[in-house]
Amino acid sequence: MPRRLLAVEHTKIRALREQAGLTVQELAGRVGVTYRLVVYWEEGRYMPEARNVRRLADALGCATADLTGTASGTETLVDLRYASGLTAEQVASRLRGTPVGRDLFVDAHKIRCLERNRRVSGWNWRKPECTGRLLQQLAAMYEVPVRMVMDAWMRTRPSDEPPRLPERERHGPTASAINSWETLNDRQRVYLGEILRDDRMTEAEMWMRRQNHVTVPPARQWRQLPFALDAPAEVVGRTRLQQRLRTAGVHDQGAGATLRSLERLGLIKVTRDRVEVPGAGEVDRTLVEITRRGRACARAGLGEPAESVTPAHLLSEWLWGVLLRVASAGPDGLHESELTGKSLFYLAVGYRPKRRAHPSRGFIELRPRMAPGDTHVLEYRWHATPLGQQHIAAYLHVYAERYPAATPPPQ
């Protein structure tokens, strides 16, 4: 009998059952097993099978990780399979119905070898292109993002070459973006185009600030572009967007109506705040932010190619910069107070944005720094996990091409 790869902590079954206010009989009924089997699970005499782990978690209103004790951001391939409630035989059976499953001659034994970091027989298993296609099928089967399976694969098989995901085809503008542009009148098109150009100019300015080690506000702030100040122009001047529209010959009293129409179409967001202006005091200010739909619409109308999409297994420029910052700190790491905010929910072990949300990638973790003699913890510091280091090594050349400003040259 093959050894079990994933253990359910039997003490947690009873604790979670009592927390949910269920009796043993009620839990057995929800899971679809006998009363005696639940007793055996709680006593640790038997271990739930994969399909029952999923049913047990659903019955208790928790995640499978709550039963197994797997920290968020440390999942392996077997964790993902158990969380989906599938046995190795079921996974193999479904995969045999796909082209990649047939190319790899998948069976339950090979699935178990894959999960145990053992050698899997077959030449195609050594080809990253084939394992990349398999990875995509597993993500669809387990109903999780591709990046979760990629991370689990690299944790499970750290000495293997990472699977290579199929390249995404670059397409031109979508039909919906073209249709959106065609529904706009000339004035609305000029407005949307100038908002897009101003957004790009602001993005370039933020890049220059980062290059000069100047603090950059979050993108959700600087992407809100100043459009107008509610005060006489001779006192407060004109914003850059107003100057752009004046140059294009469309800046007049109808600006408010045009902004409202673009907002109704979901192409921009309009907000208001109050700012202090020298010589005028506190005045109302109108801000505009182009939406993803608006960006696609403007690019389609201006005849520009579609923006490249970050591959599913890679990080955004912001998160890549955070990971590099932690990794570059070396053995000493970063003090826990130096890293805060949302990046932790995407990168740090043990973090999950919401209870049912997908966990972080587990690229960084807090480690204790002990006092001499290990008498007590002095402080906690952020370090890159083995997977984080592996991710950097595997994709540094890709990130250097995509985010040259955020990727320092090799030493």
Buried (B, 14 or more C-beta within 10 A) or exposed (E): EEEEBBEBEBEBBBBBBEEBEBEBEBBBBBBEBEBEBBBBBBEEEBBBBBBBBBBBBBBBEBBBBBBBEBBBBBBBBBBBBBBBBBBBBBBBBBBEEBEBBEBBEBBBBBBBBBBBBEEBEBEBBEBBEBBBBBBBBBBEBBEBEBBBBBBBBBBBBEEBEBBBBEEEEEEEBEEEBBEBBEEBEEBBBBBBBBBBBBBEEBEEEBBEBBEEEEEBEEEEEBBBBBBBBEBEEEEBEBBBBBBBBEEEEBBEEEBEEBBEBBBEBEBBBBEEEEEEBEEBEEBEBBBBBBBEBBBBBBBBBBEEEBEEEBBBBBBBBBBBBBBBBBBEBEEEBBEBEEBEEEBBBBBBBBBBBEEEEBBBBBBBBBBEEEEEEEEEEEEBBBBBBEBBBBBBEBBBEEBBEBBEEBBEEEE
